[in-house]
Amino acid sequence: MYVLGIDTATKVAGAAIVKGGRIISERFIHNKLTHSQVLLPMVDQVITDAGITVHELGGIAVTGGPGSFTGLRIGMAFAKTLAQVLQIPVTGVSTLQVLAANVLHFEGLICPILDARKQEVYTCIYRCSGGKLHIIEEARAMSIENLVEKLNGTEGSVIFLGDGVPIYFEKIQAILGGRAVQANQLNLYTRAGAVALLGAEEFRRGEIKGLTEINPVYLRRSEAEITWEKRRGEAENEKACCHDLRSLG
């Protein structure tokens, strides 16, 4: 069946159509427009490029996180709405797994890193065996120093990929030396084609999820949530202080 892949986890938005383990059409856009502005016309274009209609889609896969909070929400909402309209299955695929799928040929450790800001990255450590990814370290947000320290205790080569590479690879290489390998430009970033292929594999295995089960995976709270919680705590402290002062009277 035809599966639509949608990627809005990073600054680059992408869409692709796959069938039978093969990418039929794929496009990506990296410009100043928001994902909400480019997603619908891009999806429409890859469907046209594939020579099909939207009603021929059999499933939808979307990057489920981690990544840009806003981007993930846009992609997830779009995918779930379209799936509901067409009455077809939808699934969320780990952004880190999508990256790792670019280098299944690599024999050492696979370490995708996405820039999480605040000197942190979203990361997960994989090893590939028999063409399948195996998780060595679960996905989490951590400082690049902690990640490198953890990898320094392992053996063999480690390949890095993701939008955190241009930012942190020099620092990584300074500690790991020749063990650190940077993925080539073609494999460095997420691809909607990989999203669609991974989603298609889930559907083939019969792993169908309900709409309420598919939600973005952020790995940490947004700045808005942290700020709101801080302000709420300050307000509660102020109320408690005022109550104490009134009790003195």
N, C-alpha and C positions, 0 to 999 in steps of 0.2 A: 504493500500500500504506500501511498504518498504521505510523507510526514513533513510538516513545516517546522523548521527550527528558528527560534528567535533568540537573539543575544542583545541584551541591553545592560549588562552588568558593569561595563566600563565606558570610557569615553567613545569607544567605537561601537556603533550599532550595526547589527548584522541580521540577515535573514537568509534562509536556504530551504530548498526542497530536496529530499532524498527518497529513493525507492530501491528496494532490493540491495541495500548496503552500498549504494552508489550515490554520490552527490549529482543531482540533475541540474540545479541552478543555485547560485549563491551571489549575494551582494553585501557590501558593507559601506558604511558612510562614517567619515570622521571630519566633522566641520563644526561650526559654531551653533548650528541649529540643535534644538533639544530633541531627545529621543521621541517625545510625543509628536513632534512635527514631522519626523522622517519615517516613523515606523510603518504607518498604514500604506503610504505610497511605495515603500520598499518591499513590503510583503506582497502588495499587488503586483509589483514588477517581477519578483521571483516566480510567482505563480504563472504569470504570462510567459516568462522565459522558459518555464518547464513545459509549456504547451498544454496546460490543464486549466480547469476552472476551480474556484475555491470549494465547490461542492464535491470535488474528487479527492479532497484531503481526507486521510483516514485517521490522523492524529496530529497533535501539536506538542512540541517540546520547547521549553524556555529555560534560560539560565535562572537558577533558583537562588543563587548567592553562594558565597559572599560577593560583595561588590558595592557599587554606588547605591545608596539607599533609595534615592529617587528613581534611578534607572531600573532597579529591580522591581519596584512597585509598578512602574509604567509597563514593563514587559509582562509581568505576571498578570496584571489586570487585563491587558490586551489579549493575552493567550487564553485566559479563563473565559472571558466574554465571548471570544470567537468560537471556542470549543463548545460553549453552552448553546450558542446560536446554531451551530452545525450538528450538535449532538454527537460529538466525537471525543475520544479520550485526550487528556492533556496531562503532562508530567513536568516536574521541575528537575533540572539536572544541575549538579554541583558545578559551579564555575571553575573550581580547582581541578575537578575531574576532566572537564572539557579541555583545559590547558594540558593536563598530563597526557590526554589522548593524542596530542600532537606528536608525541615522541615515544610511542610504544616500542620502537626499535632500540631504545637506549638500554644498555645493560646494567648501568649503575642505579643510584637513587634518583628519583624524579622529584623536584621540589618547585612547584609553582608558587610564585609570590605576587600578591596583588597589593598595591599601595593602599594602606588603611589610614594614612596620615598619622600625625602625632608620633612620628618615628617608629611606626609599627607596620606590620604586614599581615595580611590574611594568608595563611599557608597550610600545607598538608604535605606529608612525605609519603611517596609511593615507591613501589618497586614493581616492575613488569615481569611477568612470567607466563609463558605460553600465550602471549598476546593479550593477557588480562592484567588489569591493575590491581595491586594489593596494597592496602593502606598500612603503612608502617607507623605513622604518627597521625592522629586524628586532626581534623581541621580546627584551627583556632587563630585568634589574633595574638601576636606577640611581637616583642621588639626584635629588630634584626640581629642585635647582639645575642639575645637568648637563642635565636634560631641557629646562628653560626656556631655558638658554643655547643649546642646539641649535635650539630652535624660534625663538629670537630672530633667528637667521640666515636664516629663511625669510620668505616674503611671504604675505599674505592671512590670512583668518580661520582659527582653529583651534578646533574644538569638543572639549570635554573631557567624559568620562563615566566612570562607575565609582565604587567606594566610596572612592577616593582624592580625589575632588572635594570633598566636604565638609571634608576635612582641609587640602587644599593650594590650593584655588582662589584664595583671597585673595592668597597669595604669588605664584601664577602671574599673576594679573591686575595685580599691582603692577608687573610687568616688561613683560608683553605688552600691557597696557592694553586698549583696545577690540577688539583682535584676538582676545582670549580669549573664547570663548563657552561657557557652561555648558548642557549638555543639560537639557531639562525633566525633571520628576520621573518621567514615564512611561518615558523612554528612558535614565534615568541608570544603571540597574542591569541585570545580566544577566537574561535571561528564558529559561525552559526551552523556550518556543515557538520561539525563535530557534535554540536548540541542535538541536531536532528538525528544523526546516526546513533547516538547514545539513547535518545528517546525511543527511536524505532526498535532498538534492541530490547528495551524494557517492555514495549508493547508486544513484541514477539514472544517474550517469556510469559505474557499474560499478567504483567504487573500493572493493573489498572487501578488508579486512585480516584477517590471522589474529589469534587472541587474544593470542599472544605479542608481536605488533607494537604492541599498544595499551597504553601505559603513561602514567602522569602525567608532565607536563612541569613541573618545579618552577622552573627558571631559576636557582636557587641551592640550596645545601645547607641542610638543616634545622639548627636549633640543636642537636639531639641528635647529629647527625653531626659538627658542628664541635666540640662538647664532647668527644665520644668520641675524635676525632683529636687534640685537644689533650692529653687525659689519656694517650693512648697514647704521644704524643711525650715527655711528661714521664716516663713509666715507662721508656721506652727510654733517655732521658738519664740516669736514675737508675741503670739497669743498667750503662750504659757507665761512669759515674762509679765505681761499686762495683768494676767490673772493673779500672779504672785503679788504684784504691787497692790492690787485691789484688796487682797486678803490682809495686807498689812494695815489698811485703813479700818 
